[in-house]
Amino acid sequence: MYPPGGSQMFPPSSQGGQHQHGGPAGPPPHRTPQRPQNQLYRVDPGAIAGCLHRYTYVWLDNGSHFWFYPTFVGRTSVSGFRWRGHSWMYFGIDLNRIEAFTCHY
C-alpha cells in the first residue's frame, strides 16, 4: 500500500525479483537540469522507458524534484533508485504523479 502522496520507498532488502538491478555506482550529475517547458498531462510508460538505467531528473505534482535512476517501468508506475543527497534509496512512484522528466545522456 502506498503512503499518502502516492509514492513508495523500499529498503534495499525488499527489492523483488525481476525489478532488482542495483543502483548506480556513484552519485548523479552535480548540475540540476532545466525543467522541460512542455506540459505533460500523463507520462507514457514508453516515454520514460527510454530513461531506463540512466540518470533521470523528475519533477512531481507536489513540487518535489530529484535525481532518479529508473530500473523498471510498468503500465502505471516506475521504480528504481532516488538520490537522497548522499546515497541511493529504492523508490517507486505512480506515473501520474510525474509532471516532467529529463534523461541525462
N, CA and C of each residue as an Amber inpcrd file, in Angstrom:
protein
   315
   0.8350000  -1.1740000   0.0000000   0.0000000   0.0000000   0.0000000
   0.8850000   1.2440000   0.0000000   0.5370000   2.2300000  -0.7990000
   1.2940000   3.4620000  -0.8840000   0.9380000   4.3730000   0.2740000
   1.9370000   5.1120000   0.8140000   1.6300000   6.1270000   1.8220000
   0.9720000   7.3180000   1.1500000   0.4650000   8.2790000   1.9170000
  -0.1380000   9.4670000   1.3130000   0.8400000  10.1020000   0.3300000
   0.3450000  10.5180000  -0.8170000   1.1870000  11.1310000  -1.8240000
   1.4870000  10.2080000  -2.9800000   1.2040000   8.9240000  -2.8500000
   1.3120000   8.0010000  -3.9680000   2.6920000   7.4690000  -4.2720000
   3.6710000   7.6590000  -3.4080000   4.9820000   7.0930000  -3.6800000
   5.2910000   6.0390000  -2.6340000   6.2650000   5.2360000  -2.9480000
   6.6060000   4.1460000  -2.0540000   8.1190000   4.0220000  -2.0100000
   8.6760000   3.8990000  -0.8270000  10.1010000   3.6830000  -0.6810000
  10.3050000   2.3270000  -0.0360000  11.2920000   1.6030000  -0.5360000
  11.5840000   0.2760000  -0.0310000  13.0180000   0.2410000   0.4690000
  13.2850000  -0.4760000   1.5540000  14.6830000  -0.6850000   1.9150000
  15.3060000  -1.6240000   0.8800000  16.6130000  -1.5570000   0.6640000
  17.2380000  -2.3900000  -0.3570000  16.9340000  -3.8760000  -0.2230000
  16.7090000  -4.3760000   0.9750000  16.4700000  -5.8040000   1.1520000
  15.1100000  -6.2530000   0.6380000  14.1890000  -5.3110000   0.3930000
  12.8580000  -5.7200000  -0.0380000  12.6680000  -5.6020000  -1.5470000
  13.7310000  -5.3200000  -2.2790000  13.6170000  -5.2620000  -3.7310000
  13.2980000  -6.6660000  -4.2120000  12.3900000  -6.7540000  -5.1540000
  11.9520000  -8.0810000  -5.5360000  12.3010000  -8.5010000  -6.9350000
  12.5810000  -9.7630000  -7.0900000  12.7000000 -10.4690000  -8.3520000
  13.2490000  -9.6990000  -9.5200000  12.4410000  -9.6040000 -10.5800000
  12.8890000  -9.0140000 -11.8230000  13.1700000  -7.5300000 -11.7110000
  12.7280000  -6.8760000 -10.6650000  12.9240000  -5.4430000 -10.5150000
  14.2810000  -5.1160000  -9.8990000  15.0080000  -6.0930000  -9.4310000
  16.2580000  -5.8490000  -8.7360000  17.4110000  -5.7920000  -9.7280000
  17.9580000  -4.5910000  -9.9420000  19.0790000  -4.4220000 -10.8540000
  20.2290000  -3.6950000 -10.1730000  19.9960000  -3.0950000  -9.0420000
  21.0060000  -2.3170000  -8.3520000  21.0400000  -0.8910000  -8.8390000
  21.4410000  -0.0100000  -7.9590000  21.5290000   1.3960000  -8.3060000
  22.8640000   1.7090000  -8.9400000  23.0280000   2.9620000  -9.3330000
  24.2930000   3.3730000  -9.9280000  25.4290000   3.3000000  -8.9140000
  26.6330000   3.1710000  -9.4170000  27.8020000   3.0510000  -8.5410000
  28.1800000   4.3710000  -7.8850000  27.8120000   5.4730000  -8.5050000
  28.1920000   6.7720000  -7.9650000  27.0280000   7.7350000  -7.9190000
  27.2980000   8.9660000  -7.5020000  26.2370000   9.9770000  -7.4120000
  25.7970000  10.4550000  -8.7940000  24.6550000  11.1320000  -8.8550000
  24.1770000  11.6850000 -10.1250000  25.0110000  12.9110000 -10.5080000
  24.7830000  13.4470000 -11.6990000  25.4840000  14.6840000 -12.0820000
  25.2230000  15.7890000 -11.0540000  26.1850000  16.6970000 -10.9260000
  26.0620000  17.7810000  -9.9470000  25.0840000  18.8540000 -10.4020000
  24.9570000  19.0320000 -11.7040000  24.1110000  20.0990000 -12.2400000
  22.6600000  19.6420000 -12.3270000  21.7490000  20.4520000 -11.8040000
  20.3160000  20.1870000 -11.9450000  19.8820000  20.6580000 -13.3290000
  19.2810000  19.7720000 -14.1260000  18.8680000  20.1870000 -15.4740000
  17.6950000  21.1590000 -15.4490000  17.5480000  21.8690000 -16.5410000
  16.4220000  22.7850000 -16.6870000  15.1570000  21.9680000 -16.9230000
  14.0850000  22.3850000 -16.2980000  12.8040000  21.6870000 -16.4640000
  12.2980000  21.8620000 -17.8940000  11.8620000  20.7580000 -18.5290000
  11.2850000  20.8760000 -19.8720000  10.0680000  21.8010000 -19.8550000
   9.9120000  22.5830000 -20.9020000   8.8180000  23.5550000 -20.9690000
   7.4810000  22.9320000 -21.3560000   7.5260000  21.7900000 -22.0440000
   6.2520000  21.1780000 -22.4620000   5.5210000  20.5990000 -21.2510000
   4.2280000  20.8300000 -21.1910000   3.3830000  20.3530000 -20.0930000
   2.9000000  18.9430000 -20.3980000   3.1800000  18.0150000 -19.5080000
   2.7130000  16.6380000 -19.6640000   1.3920000  16.4910000 -18.9240000
   0.4530000  15.8300000 -19.5450000  -0.8140000  15.5470000 -18.8640000
  -0.7580000  14.1850000 -18.1980000   0.0390000  13.3170000 -18.7770000
   0.2400000  11.9810000 -18.2220000   1.5240000  11.4380000 -18.8230000
   2.3540000  10.8370000 -18.0030000   3.5980000  10.2600000 -18.5010000
   3.2950000   8.9170000 -19.1290000   3.7040000   8.7580000 -20.3600000
   3.5390000   7.5000000 -21.0740000   4.6450000   6.5410000 -20.6390000
   4.3070000   5.2870000 -20.3160000   5.3440000   4.3350000 -19.9100000
   6.4400000   4.1810000 -20.9660000   6.0700000   4.2430000 -22.2410000
   7.0610000   4.1030000 -23.3050000   8.0420000   5.2530000 -23.3420000
   7.5840000   6.4440000 -22.9790000   8.4720000   7.6140000 -22.9930000
   9.5190000   7.5220000 -21.8950000   9.0980000   7.2060000 -20.6940000
  10.0630000   7.1460000 -19.5900000  10.9050000   5.8730000 -19.6670000
  10.4430000   4.8650000 -20.3980000  11.2440000   3.6440000 -20.5780000
  12.5560000   3.9560000 -21.2930000  12.5750000   5.0180000 -22.0860000
  13.8120000   5.4370000 -22.7350000  14.8550000   5.9300000 -21.7490000
  14.4560000   6.1440000 -20.5100000  15.3710000   6.6110000 -19.4670000
  15.8590000   5.4730000 -18.5680000  15.4540000   4.2440000 -18.8540000
  15.8780000   3.1250000 -18.0100000  17.3980000   3.0650000 -17.9090000
  17.8830000   2.8860000 -16.6990000  19.3110000   2.7630000 -16.3980000
  20.1020000   3.9940000 -16.8120000  19.4470000   5.1670000 -16.7190000
  20.0940000   6.4560000 -16.9820000  19.7260000   7.4020000 -15.8430000
  20.6370000   8.3110000 -15.5480000  20.2990000   9.3460000 -14.5730000
  19.1560000  10.1570000 -15.1630000  18.1020000  10.3130000 -14.3920000
  16.8850000  10.9940000 -14.8500000  16.4620000  11.9790000 -13.7720000
  16.1500000  13.1790000 -14.1840000  15.6690000  14.1700000 -13.2240000
  14.1640000  14.2470000 -13.3740000  13.4310000  14.1640000 -12.2540000
  11.9660000  14.1890000 -12.3010000  11.4130000  15.3170000 -11.4410000
  10.2840000  15.8460000 -11.8840000   9.5230000  16.8550000 -11.1600000
   8.1510000  16.2530000 -10.8970000   7.7170000  16.2560000  -9.6340000
   6.4380000  15.6610000  -9.2550000   5.3570000  16.7100000  -9.1030000
   4.1200000  16.2450000  -9.0540000   2.9670000  17.1400000  -8.9260000
   2.8970000  17.8500000  -7.5790000   3.6690000  17.4080000  -6.5960000
   3.6580000  18.0630000  -5.2800000   4.7900000  19.0750000  -5.1220000
   5.5230000  19.3480000  -6.2170000   6.6190000  20.3050000  -6.1800000
   7.9840000  19.6930000  -5.9250000   8.0310000  18.4270000  -5.5220000
   9.3130000  17.7620000  -5.3030000  10.0190000  17.5370000  -6.6330000
  11.3370000  17.5460000  -6.5860000  12.1320000  17.2200000  -7.7690000
  13.4480000  16.6290000  -7.2930000  13.9810000  15.6670000  -8.0480000
  15.1470000  14.9230000  -7.5940000  15.7190000  14.0670000  -8.7220000
  16.9550000  13.6170000  -8.5000000  17.5700000  12.6590000  -9.4100000
  16.9940000  11.2750000  -9.1350000  16.7690000  10.5520000 -10.2050000
  16.1600000   9.2260000 -10.1480000  16.8930000   8.3430000 -11.1470000
  17.0370000   7.0810000 -10.8430000  17.6780000   6.1110000 -11.7220000
  16.6850000   4.9700000 -11.9280000  15.8040000   5.0770000 -12.9380000
  14.7630000   4.0580000 -13.1220000  15.3290000   2.7190000 -13.6000000
  14.8060000   1.6460000 -13.0200000  15.2270000   0.2990000 -13.4050000
  14.0570000  -0.5570000 -13.8900000  12.8260000  -0.0850000 -13.6850000
  11.6450000  -0.8410000 -14.1100000  10.5160000   0.1280000 -14.4190000
   9.8520000  -0.0770000 -15.5480000   8.6710000   0.7090000 -15.8970000
   7.5160000  -0.2500000 -16.1100000   6.4440000  -0.0400000 -15.3760000
   5.2310000  -0.8230000 -15.5400000   4.1850000  -0.0130000 -16.2840000
   3.0100000  -0.5310000 -16.3610000   1.9170000   0.1480000 -17.0630000
   1.5140000   1.4520000 -16.3880000   1.5770000   1.4830000 -15.0510000
   1.1300000   2.6730000 -14.3170000   2.1570000   3.2230000 -13.3300000
   3.3310000   2.6210000 -13.2520000   4.3170000   3.0750000 -12.2730000
   5.7360000   2.8610000 -12.7850000   6.6570000   3.4830000 -12.0900000
   8.0790000   3.3430000 -12.3950000   8.8090000   3.1520000 -11.0630000
   9.8380000   2.3420000 -11.0720000  10.6250000   2.1560000  -9.8590000
  12.1020000   2.1610000 -10.2180000  12.8860000   2.3890000  -9.2130000
  14.3270000   2.4580000  -9.3850000  14.9280000   3.0350000  -8.1170000
  15.8770000   3.9440000  -8.2880000  16.6010000   4.4880000  -7.1520000
  16.5370000   6.0090000  -7.1510000  16.2260000   6.5670000  -5.9970000
  16.1310000   8.0120000  -5.8160000  17.3430000   8.4890000  -5.0300000
  17.9690000   9.5560000  -5.4910000  19.1240000  10.1250000  -4.8060000
  18.6620000  10.9000000  -3.5810000  19.2360000  10.5810000  -2.4380000
  18.8380000  11.2080000  -1.1750000  19.9190000  12.1510000  -0.6430000
  20.7480000  12.6900000  -1.5310000  21.7730000  13.6470000  -1.1280000
  23.1190000  13.0400000  -0.8150000  23.1320000  11.7760000  -0.4300000
  24.3860000  11.0950000  -0.1080000  24.3670000   9.6230000  -0.5140000
  23.1910000   9.1080000  -0.8520000  23.0820000   7.7050000  -1.2430000
  21.7930000   7.4860000  -2.0470000  21.7200000   6.3360000  -2.6830000
  20.5400000   5.9460000  -3.4590000  19.6180000   5.1140000  -2.5840000
  18.3080000   5.3230000  -2.7190000  17.3060000   4.5570000  -1.9890000
  16.2990000   4.0120000  -2.9980000  15.9360000   2.7570000  -2.8530000
  14.9550000   2.1760000  -3.7660000  13.6310000   2.9190000  -3.6070000
  12.9570000   3.1820000  -4.7470000  11.8090000   4.0810000  -4.7460000
  10.8740000   3.7130000  -5.8880000   9.5930000   3.8250000  -5.6700000
   8.6090000   3.6120000  -6.7240000   7.5630000   4.7090000  -6.6920000
   7.0340000   5.0450000  -7.8590000   6.0450000   6.1240000  -7.9310000
   5.0690000   5.8790000  -9.0620000   3.8350000   6.3100000  -8.8740000
   2.8260000   6.2440000  -9.9290000   3.2020000   7.2180000 -11.0340000
   3.0590000   6.8030000 -12.2780000   3.3990000   7.6640000 -13.4080000
   2.5800000   8.9490000 -13.4290000   1.3470000   8.8910000 -12.9490000
   0.5060000  10.0940000 -12.9830000   0.9490000  11.1610000 -11.9850000
   1.9100000  10.8680000 -11.1190000   2.4620000  11.8580000 -10.1810000
   3.5920000  12.6670000 -10.8140000   4.1510000  12.1910000 -11.9230000
   5.2820000  12.8500000 -12.5660000   4.7730000  13.9170000 -13.5240000
   5.1920000  15.1600000 -13.2930000   4.7950000  16.2630000 -14.1770000
   5.7830000  16.4490000 -15.3180000   7.0580000  16.1950000 -15.0650000
   8.0700000  16.3650000 -16.0950000   9.2810000  15.5030000 -15.7360000
  10.0590000  15.1500000 -16.7280000  11.2970000  14.4110000 -16.5090000
  12.2370000  14.6550000 -17.6740000  13.5090000  14.4530000 -17.4130000
  14.5210000  14.5420000 -18.4580000  15.6240000  13.5510000 -18.1560000
  16.0850000  12.8440000 -19.1640000  17.1710000  11.8670000 -19.0100000
  18.5160000  12.5540000 -19.2380000  19.5110000  12.0970000 -18.5470000
  20.8750000  12.5880000 -18.7270000  21.6200000  11.5770000 -19.5930000
  22.0830000  12.0240000 -20.7420000  22.7650000  11.1020000 -21.6740000
  24.2510000  11.2800000 -21.6520000
